[in-house]
Amino acid sequence: MLTTLLAAEKASNNGSSAIFQLVFFGAIFAAMYFLLLRPQRRRVRDAQGLQKSIAENDEVVLNSGVLGFVSAIDGDIVWLDIADGVEIRVLKSSIARKIDPSKESAGGQPLADSDEK
C-alpha cells in the first residue's frame, strides 16, 4: 500500500513538473520574442523604409560618420557629394539616417532656438 502511494505521488509530481517546464520554456520564448526578435524586426523595417525614402539632394549620414548630399541614385548605389568636386559611391544600406535641415544643421547638431541664450 505504501509503495502504491509513493508511486502515485511520484506520478503526480512528474505531471506538475512537466507542466511547469512547459510554462517556463514558454515564458523564456515570450521574453526572447519581446526583447530580441521584435525590436530587431522593427530596426530592419525602419532601415528598409529609410532606404526607400532616399532621394536626390537629401543630406545623409553614413554608418562611418561621413556626411554628404545625395547627387544620384543608381539601384543600390548612391552617389554622395561630400565636398566641392568630391563624389563617392556608397551602398544604400550604409546610410544610417537622413538629416532634416529644419531640425538639424549641416553638422548634424540640433539647431539652437533663437530665444535661448
C-alpha positions in Angstrom: 0.0 0.0 0.0 2.8 2.4 0.8 4.5 1.7 -2.4 1.4 2.5 -4.4 1.0 5.8 -2.6 4.6 6.7 -3.3 4.2 5.7 -6.9 1.1 7.8 -7.2 2.9 10.8 -5.6 5.8 10.5 -8.0 3.4 10.3 -11.0 1.6 13.4 -9.8 4.9 15.3 -9.2 6.1 14.4 -12.7 2.9 15.7 -14.2 3.1 19.1 -12.5 6.8 19.2 -13.2 6.2 18.7 -16.9 3.5 21.5 -16.9 5.9 23.8 -15.0 8.7 23.1 -17.6 6.3 23.8 -20.4 5.2 27.1 -18.9 8.8 28.0 -18.1 10.0 27.4 -21.7 7.0 29.3 -23.0 7.9 32.3 -20.8 11.5 32.2 -22.0 10.4 32.1 -25.6 8.0 35.1 -25.0 10.7 37.0 -23.3 13.1 36.4 -26.2 10.5 37.5 -28.7 9.7 40.8 -26.9 13.3 41.6 -26.0 15.2 40.4 -29.1 13.2 39.4 -32.1 10.5 42.2 -32.2 13.0 45.1 -31.8 15.2 43.6 -34.4 12.3 43.3 -36.9 11.4 47.0 -36.2 15.0 48.1 -36.9 15.1 46.2 -40.2 11.7 47.6 -41.2 12.9 51.2 -40.3 16.1 50.7 -42.3 14.2 49.5 -45.3 11.9 52.5 -45.1 14.9 54.8 -44.9 16.5 53.2 -48.0 13.3 53.6 -49.9 12.8 57.2 -48.9 16.3 58.4 -50.0 16.0 60.9 -52.9 18.4 63.2 -54.7 19.5 66.3 -52.7 18.9 64.7 -49.4 21.6 65.2 -46.8 22.5 61.9 -45.2 24.9 60.4 -42.6 26.7 57.1 -43.4 27.4 54.4 -40.8 31.0 55.5 -40.9 30.0 59.1 -39.9 30.6 60.7 -43.3 28.1 63.5 -44.1 27.1 64.3 -47.7 24.4 65.2 -50.2 22.8 62.5 -52.5 23.6 63.6 -56.0 22.4 60.5 -57.9 20.9 57.0 -57.2 21.6 54.0 -59.3 19.8 51.0 -57.9 21.6 50.1 -54.7 24.4 52.5 -55.3 24.2 56.1 -54.1 26.5 58.9 -55.4 27.3 61.1 -52.4 28.7 64.6 -52.8 30.9 65.0 -49.7 32.8 68.2 -50.7 33.1 70.6 -53.6 34.2 68.3 -56.5 34.4 65.2 -54.4 31.9 62.5 -55.0 31.9 58.9 -53.7 29.8 55.8 -54.4 28.3 54.0 -51.4 25.6 51.4 -50.9 22.2 52.4 -49.8 22.5 50.1 -46.9 25.4 52.1 -45.5 23.2 55.1 -44.9 22.4 55.5 -41.2 20.0 58.4 -41.3 18.7 61.4 -43.2 19.4 64.9 -41.8 16.3 67.1 -41.6 17.5 70.6 -42.3 14.6 72.2 -40.4 15.7 70.4 -37.2 19.4 70.0 -37.6 22.3 72.0 -39.0 24.7 70.6 -41.6 27.0 69.1 -39.0 24.2 67.0 -37.5 23.9 69.0 -34.3 20.4 70.2 -33.2 19.7 73.8 -34.1 19.6 76.1 -31.1 16.4 78.1 -30.6 16.9 81.8 -31.2 15.1 82.6 -28.0 17.5 80.7 -25.7 20.9 82.2 -24.7 
